[in-house]
Amino acid sequence: MTADTERPASASAGTAQAGIRPSTASAASGALRGEEAFLIEQHHDGTVSFTITAFSRPATLLAKAAGPAGRAVQRYLTARYLQALAS
Protein backbone atom coordinates (compact mmCIF):
# COMPACT_ATOMS: atom_id res chain seq x y z
CA MET A 1 0.00 0.00 0.00
CA THR A 2 1.54 3.36 0.85
CA ALA A 3 2.85 5.53 3.66
CA ASP A 4 3.97 4.30 7.04
CA THR A 5 0.70 5.42 8.63
CA GLU A 6 -1.50 3.36 6.30
CA ARG A 7 -3.01 0.01 7.13
CA PRO A 8 -1.95 -2.92 4.96
CA ALA A 9 -4.22 -4.06 2.17
CA SER A 10 -5.44 -7.59 2.62
CA ALA A 11 -8.01 -10.00 1.30
CA SER A 12 -8.80 -13.31 2.93
CA ALA A 13 -11.57 -15.89 3.03
CA GLY A 14 -12.30 -18.99 5.04
CA THR A 15 -10.81 -20.30 8.26
CA ALA A 16 -8.91 -23.46 9.09
CA GLN A 17 -10.64 -26.13 11.14
CA ALA A 18 -9.06 -26.88 14.52
CA GLY A 19 -6.32 -29.48 14.17
CA ILE A 20 -6.15 -29.23 10.37
CA ARG A 21 -3.36 -27.09 9.04
CA PRO A 22 -3.98 -25.34 5.71
CA SER A 23 -1.48 -25.50 2.86
CA THR A 24 0.46 -22.26 2.65
CA ALA A 25 2.92 -20.48 0.40
CA SER A 26 4.48 -17.13 1.11
CA ALA A 27 7.04 -14.65 -0.17
CA ALA A 28 8.42 -11.39 1.17
CA SER A 29 10.53 -8.58 -0.17
CA GLY A 30 12.08 -5.73 1.74
CA ALA A 31 14.20 -2.67 1.13
CA LEU A 32 15.19 0.41 3.08
CA ARG A 33 12.04 2.29 2.04
CA GLY A 34 9.38 -0.41 1.93
CA GLU A 35 8.35 -4.01 2.31
CA GLU A 36 5.83 -6.41 0.80
CA ALA A 37 4.59 -9.80 1.93
CA PHE A 38 2.31 -12.23 0.09
CA LEU A 39 0.60 -15.21 1.71
CA ILE A 40 -1.58 -17.78 -0.06
CA GLU A 41 -3.46 -20.39 1.97
CA GLN A 42 -5.63 -23.28 0.83
CA HIS A 43 -7.98 -24.28 3.63
CA HIS A 44 -9.45 -27.68 4.49
CA ASP A 45 -12.73 -26.85 2.72
CA GLY A 46 -10.95 -25.91 -0.52
CA THR A 47 -11.23 -22.13 -0.11
CA VAL A 48 -8.15 -20.11 -0.88
CA SER A 49 -7.15 -16.87 0.80
CA PHE A 50 -4.57 -14.40 -0.46
CA THR A 51 -3.17 -11.81 1.93
CA ILE A 52 -1.02 -8.89 0.81
CA THR A 53 0.79 -6.64 3.27
CA ALA A 54 2.80 -3.71 1.94
CA PHE A 55 4.11 -0.36 3.05
CA SER A 56 6.56 2.18 1.73
CA ARG A 57 8.14 5.54 2.41
CA PRO A 58 9.11 8.06 -0.26
CA ALA A 59 12.74 7.47 -1.25
CA THR A 60 13.33 10.24 -3.78
CA LEU A 61 12.93 13.99 -3.64
CA LEU A 62 10.20 13.79 -6.30
CA ALA A 63 8.27 11.19 -4.28
CA LYS A 64 8.60 13.29 -1.14
CA ALA A 65 7.42 16.39 -3.02
CA ALA A 66 4.33 14.50 -4.20
CA GLY A 67 3.30 14.18 -0.55
CA PRO A 68 -0.41 13.43 -0.03
CA ALA A 69 -1.08 13.40 -3.79
CA GLY A 70 1.50 10.62 -4.24
CA ARG A 71 -0.09 8.60 -1.44
CA ALA A 72 -3.53 9.10 -3.01
CA VAL A 73 -2.22 7.73 -6.31
CA GLN A 74 -0.76 4.71 -4.50
CA ARG A 75 -4.07 4.06 -2.72
CA TYR A 76 -5.94 4.30 -6.04
CA LEU A 77 -3.56 1.89 -7.78
CA THR A 78 -3.70 -0.54 -4.85
CA ALA A 79 -7.51 -0.52 -4.95
CA ARG A 80 -7.43 -1.25 -8.70
CA TYR A 81 -4.98 -4.09 -8.10
CA LEU A 82 -7.25 -5.63 -5.45
CA GLN A 83 -10.30 -5.27 -7.74
CA ALA A 84 -8.42 -7.12 -10.48
CA LEU A 85 -7.57 -9.93 -8.06
CA ALA A 86 -11.20 -10.20 -6.96
CA SER A 87 -12.55 -10.63 -10.48
C-alpha positions as CSV (number, residue, x, y, z in Angstrom):
1,M,0.0,0.0,0.0
2,T,1.5,3.4,0.9
3,A,2.9,5.5,3.7
4,D,4.0,4.3,7.0
5,T,0.7,5.4,8.6
6,E,-1.5,3.4,6.3
7,R,-3.0,0.0,7.1
8,P,-1.9,-2.9,5.0
9,A,-4.2,-4.1,2.2
10,S,-5.4,-7.6,2.6
11,A,-8.0,-10.0,1.3
12,S,-8.8,-13.3,2.9
13,A,-11.6,-15.9,3.0
14,G,-12.3,-19.0,5.0
15,T,-10.8,-20.3,8.3
16,A,-8.9,-23.5,9.1
17,Q,-10.6,-26.1,11.1
18,A,-9.1,-26.9,14.5
19,G,-6.3,-29.5,14.2
20,I,-6.1,-29.2,10.4
21,R,-3.4,-27.1,9.0
22,P,-4.0,-25.3,5.7
23,S,-1.5,-25.5,2.9
24,T,0.5,-22.3,2.6
25,A,2.9,-20.5,0.4
26,S,4.5,-17.1,1.1
27,A,7.0,-14.6,-0.2
28,A,8.4,-11.4,1.2
29,S,10.5,-8.6,-0.2
30,G,12.1,-5.7,1.7
31,A,14.2,-2.7,1.1
32,L,15.2,0.4,3.1
33,R,12.0,2.3,2.0
34,G,9.4,-0.4,1.9
35,E,8.3,-4.0,2.3
36,E,5.8,-6.4,0.8
37,A,4.6,-9.8,1.9
38,F,2.3,-12.2,0.1
39,L,0.6,-15.2,1.7
40,I,-1.6,-17.8,-0.1
41,E,-3.5,-20.4,2.0
42,Q,-5.6,-23.3,0.8
43,H,-8.0,-24.3,3.6
44,H,-9.5,-27.7,4.5
45,D,-12.7,-26.8,2.7
46,G,-10.9,-25.9,-0.5
47,T,-11.2,-22.1,-0.1
48,V,-8.1,-20.1,-0.9
49,S,-7.1,-16.9,0.8
50,F,-4.6,-14.4,-0.5
51,T,-3.2,-11.8,1.9
52,I,-1.0,-8.9,0.8
53,T,0.8,-6.6,3.3
54,A,2.8,-3.7,1.9
55,F,4.1,-0.4,3.0
56,S,6.6,2.2,1.7
57,R,8.1,5.5,2.4
58,P,9.1,8.1,-0.3
59,A,12.7,7.5,-1.2
60,T,13.3,10.2,-3.8
61,L,12.9,14.0,-3.6
62,L,10.2,13.8,-6.3
63,A,8.3,11.2,-4.3
64,K,8.6,13.3,-1.1
65,A,7.4,16.4,-3.0
66,A,4.3,14.5,-4.2
67,G,3.3,14.2,-0.5
68,P,-0.4,13.4,0.0
69,A,-1.1,13.4,-3.8
70,G,1.5,10.6,-4.2
71,R,-0.1,8.6,-1.4
72,A,-3.5,9.1,-3.0
73,V,-2.2,7.7,-6.3
74,Q,-0.8,4.7,-4.5
75,R,-4.1,4.1,-2.7
76,Y,-5.9,4.3,-6.0
77,L,-3.6,1.9,-7.8
78,T,-3.7,-0.5,-4.8
79,A,-7.5,-0.5,-5.0
80,R,-7.4,-1.3,-8.7
81,Y,-5.0,-4.1,-8.1
82,L,-7.3,-5.6,-5.4
83,Q,-10.3,-5.3,-7.7
84,A,-8.4,-7.1,-10.5
85,L,-7.6,-9.9,-8.1
86,A,-11.2,-10.2,-7.0
87,S,-12.6,-10.6,-10.5
